[in-house]
C-alpha cells in the first residue's frame, strides 16, 4: 500500500478502534471485485486469483444437508460443536494418521478463520508477538492484530522452501514472543515443512515456553507425498484444519481446531461469546464428509489438481516466470514476475485490464520481495488454464 492510500485510510479511521490501523486490506479483493465488474459487462475473465476448489461439494454431504433441513429445525449448538461431528473428526485422525485425538480436544468452528481467531484470542495479550514466515497468508497476522498483538514476519526464500526453520525461530525469538505459526502446505507457496524440521521448531518453541500453531488446512491436497500432522509428535500444539479445501466446502464456513487440554475451557468460553456456535446444518452435513465415498470423490479431485498444477507450472516457466520451488501441496503457484515487473500489484491490474486474467499480487502475502511475486490459483479445467496462458503470453510478448 502506498503512503497516500495509507494516510487516507488512517484519516478515515478517526474515532474508530486503534487496532484497525494495523489491519491491512486484502489487496487481491480489489482485483477480484474488478474482475467481477468486467465479467458483468459481458467480457470473459480467466480468474486465477480466488483460492478455492473448482469442484462441487461431494454429493453425500449435500444430500445430508438437504435431509437435515427437511427433518429438523436448525438450532443453537454447543460452542465446541456437535458431539457426532467431533467424534467423526477424532476417528479421521485415527484412520488417516494413526493418531488418537480425543473428541474433547476438538473444537468445531466457523471455518479455519474462526479457529485462528479463537486461537489468537486465548494466546495473545496486548503487545505479545507471534512469529510467522514472510510470505504467508495475510489474515493470520491480522488475527494477531485484532487481539492487539504483533506479528513478526521472518523473511524466507527458496533455500528453506519458503518455510521457517528452528534456527530462524531461535534467532527471532524475543521476550515478547508467545508463539510461532506455520502452515504446511502453505498459502501462497504450496510448500511443506519437512516433519523433522517441524519437530525441531517445536523443540525451540517448547524451550522458550511458547506455543506452536500449525495450519494444516491443505492436508489431503498434496502431490507425491502425504502430509504428516504435528499431532504425531506433540499434544501441546494448536492444529487448525477446515472442511473448505480438501472437502470443497468453502461456502459452508466450517473448520476445526485441535486444542491443547489446558486451553480448551478458555477456547470454549471465547467461542460462546463471539459466535455461540457454528451453523447447525453445516455440522450435520459435514459428518458425511468422512464417509468413504466422499473421501474417494475428494481424492479424485486431488488427482485433477495435480494435473492442473503440472500443466500450469510448466507453461508459466516457459513464459518466463521463475518458480524456484514447485508446490508440493495446496492449490497455488508462487511465481517470481521480476522478468516483467517490479510492481506486482500494477502487474496484476494490467494483466486483468488488458488480458482478462486475474491473479493475486505478492503484496498481500508480506513484504519480502512482495513486489516481485504473484500467486496463481490453479483449480480450473486445463482448457481454461490453457486460455489463461495464451492471454498472458500474448499480453507480455505483444
RATAHU-V929456 format. One record per backbone hydrogen bond with DSSP energy under -0.5 kcal/mol. CO is the residue of the C=O (numbers start at 1). NH is the residue of the N-H. If there is no record, write none. Layout:
co=CO nh=NH
co=CO nh=NH
//
This chain:
co=2 nh=6
co=3 nh=7
co=4 nh=8
co=5 nh=9
co=6 nh=10
co=7 nh=11
co=8 nh=12
co=9 nh=13
co=10 nh=13
co=11 nh=14
co=13 nh=16
co=17 nh=20
co=18 nh=21
co=19 nh=22
co=20 nh=23
co=22 nh=24
co=25 nh=27
co=26 nh=29
co=27 nh=30
co=27 nh=31
co=28 nh=32
co=29 nh=33
co=30 nh=34
co=31 nh=35
co=32 nh=36
co=33 nh=37
co=34 nh=38
co=35 nh=39
co=36 nh=40
co=37 nh=41
co=38 nh=41
co=38 nh=43
co=39 nh=42
co=45 nh=47
co=46 nh=48
co=46 nh=358
co=48 nh=377
co=50 nh=52
co=58 nh=61
co=58 nh=62
co=59 nh=63
co=60 nh=64
co=61 nh=65
co=62 nh=66
co=63 nh=67
co=64 nh=68
co=65 nh=69
co=66 nh=70
co=67 nh=71
co=68 nh=72
co=78 nh=81
co=80 nh=108
co=82 nh=86
co=83 nh=87
co=84 nh=88
co=85 nh=89
co=86 nh=90
co=87 nh=91
co=88 nh=92
co=89 nh=93
co=90 nh=94
co=91 nh=95
co=92 nh=96
co=93 nh=97
co=93 nh=98
co=93 nh=99
co=94 nh=98
co=99 nh=101
co=100 nh=102
co=102 nh=105
co=103 nh=106
co=105 nh=107
co=105 nh=259
co=106 nh=108
co=107 nh=257
co=109 nh=111
co=109 nh=255
co=110 nh=114
co=111 nh=115
co=112 nh=116
co=113 nh=117
co=114 nh=118
co=115 nh=119
co=116 nh=120
co=117 nh=121
co=118 nh=122
co=119 nh=123
co=120 nh=124
co=123 nh=125
co=125 nh=128
co=128 nh=150
co=129 nh=178
co=129 nh=179
co=130 nh=152
co=131 nh=181
co=132 nh=154
co=134 nh=156
co=137 nh=140
co=137 nh=141
co=138 nh=141
co=138 nh=142
co=139 nh=143
co=140 nh=144
co=141 nh=145
co=142 nh=146
co=143 nh=147
co=144 nh=147
co=144 nh=149
co=145 nh=148
co=148 nh=127
co=150 nh=130
co=150 nh=152
co=151 nh=153
co=152 nh=132
co=152 nh=154
co=153 nh=155
co=154 nh=134
co=157 nh=160
co=157 nh=162
co=158 nh=161
co=160 nh=163
co=165 nh=169
co=166 nh=170
co=167 nh=171
co=168 nh=172
co=169 nh=173
co=170 nh=173
co=174 nh=177
co=176 nh=129
co=178 nh=211
co=179 nh=131
co=180 nh=213
co=182 nh=215
co=186 nh=190
co=190 nh=328
co=190 nh=329
co=191 nh=185
co=191 nh=186
co=194 nh=198
co=195 nh=199
co=196 nh=200
co=197 nh=201
co=198 nh=202
co=199 nh=203
co=200 nh=204
co=201 nh=205
co=202 nh=206
co=203 nh=207
co=204 nh=208
co=205 nh=210
co=206 nh=209
co=211 nh=180
co=212 nh=238
co=213 nh=182
co=213 nh=215
co=214 nh=216
co=214 nh=240
co=215 nh=184
co=216 nh=219
co=217 nh=246
co=218 nh=221
co=218 nh=330
co=220 nh=222
co=221 nh=330
co=222 nh=224
co=229 nh=232
co=230 nh=233
co=230 nh=234
co=237 nh=239
co=238 nh=214
co=239 nh=258
co=240 nh=216
co=241 nh=256
co=243 nh=249
co=244 nh=249
co=244 nh=250
co=245 nh=248
co=247 nh=58
co=249 nh=252
co=249 nh=253
co=250 nh=253
co=254 nh=243
co=255 nh=109
co=256 nh=241
co=257 nh=107
co=257 nh=259
co=258 nh=239
co=260 nh=263
co=260 nh=264
co=261 nh=264
co=263 nh=267
co=264 nh=268
co=265 nh=269
co=266 nh=270
co=267 nh=271
co=268 nh=272
co=269 nh=273
co=270 nh=274
co=271 nh=275
co=271 nh=276
co=272 nh=276
co=275 nh=277
co=279 nh=283
co=280 nh=284
co=281 nh=285
co=282 nh=286
co=283 nh=287
co=285 nh=288
co=286 nh=289
co=287 nh=290
co=288 nh=291
co=291 nh=294
co=291 nh=295
co=292 nh=296
co=293 nh=297
co=294 nh=298
co=295 nh=299
co=296 nh=300
co=297 nh=301
co=298 nh=302
co=299 nh=303
co=300 nh=304
co=301 nh=305
co=302 nh=306
co=303 nh=307
co=304 nh=308
co=305 nh=309
co=306 nh=310
co=307 nh=311
co=308 nh=312
co=309 nh=313
co=310 nh=314
co=311 nh=315
co=312 nh=316
co=313 nh=317
co=314 nh=318
co=315 nh=319
co=316 nh=320
co=316 nh=321
co=321 nh=323
co=322 nh=336
co=328 nh=223
co=329 nh=332
co=331 nh=378
co=333 nh=335
co=333 nh=376
co=335 nh=337
co=335 nh=374
co=336 nh=322
co=337 nh=340
co=337 nh=341
co=343 nh=347
co=344 nh=348
co=345 nh=349
co=346 nh=350
co=347 nh=351
co=348 nh=352
co=349 nh=353
co=350 nh=354
co=350 nh=355
co=351 nh=355
co=351 nh=356
co=351 nh=357
co=352 nh=356
co=356 nh=46
co=357 nh=359
co=358 nh=48
co=360 nh=375
co=361 nh=364
co=362 nh=365
co=363 nh=366
co=365 nh=135
co=365 nh=136
co=367 nh=369
co=367 nh=370
co=369 nh=372
co=370 nh=373
co=372 nh=337
co=372 nh=338
co=373 nh=362
co=374 nh=335
co=375 nh=360
co=376 nh=333
co=376 nh=378
co=378 nh=380
co=381 nh=384
co=381 nh=385
co=382 nh=386
co=383 nh=387
co=384 nh=388
co=385 nh=389
co=386 nh=390
co=387 nh=391
co=388 nh=392
co=389 nh=393
co=390 nh=394
co=391 nh=395
co=392 nh=396
co=393 nh=397
co=395 nh=398
//
